[in-house]
């Protein structure tokens, strides 16, 4: 994997997921969960909540 690929992934793509999750959590009852607990709870028994996609990245 090239340096450029890693920079794009972590500097842009991954950051978009982090920013999106932070926006979602600002008004979510899941705010304050650990990342692991957030992913488990947001998976919602196979019916993922909106927070799941961003948290699971």
SVG drawing of the C-alpha trace seen along z (x, -y; Angstrom):
<svg xmlns="http://www.w3.org/2000/svg" viewBox="-34 -17 38 27">
<polyline fill="none" stroke="black" stroke-width="0.4" points="0.0,0.0 1.4,-3.3 2.0,-6.3 -0.6,-8.2 -3.2,-5.5 -2.8,-5.5 -2.9,-9.3 -6.1,-9.4 -7.7,-6.7 -6.8,-8.0 -6.8,-11.7 -10.0,-11.9 -12.1,-8.7 -11.7,-7.6 -12.1,-11.1 -15.4,-11.4 -16.7,-8.4 -15.4,-9.9 -17.0,-13.3 -20.3,-11.7 -20.4,-9.6 -19.6,-12.6 -22.5,-14.5 -24.9,-11.6 -23.9,-11.1 -24.5,-14.7 -28.2,-14.0 -28.2,-10.2 -29.1,-8.2 -25.9,-6.2 -23.7,-9.2 -21.1,-8.2 -20.9,-4.5 -17.5,-3.0 -16.9,-2.3 -17.2,1.4 -20.5,1.1 -21.7,-1.5 -21.1,0.9 -22.8,3.8 -25.9,1.7 -26.2,0.0 -26.0,3.3 -29.5,3.7 -29.9,7.5 -29.2,7.2 -31.3,4.1 -28.5,1.5 -29.2,-1.9 -27.7,-4.9 -24.8,-5.2 -23.6,-1.6 -22.2,-2.4 -20.0,-5.1 -19.0,-3.4 -18.1,-0.1 -15.6,-1.6"/>
</svg>
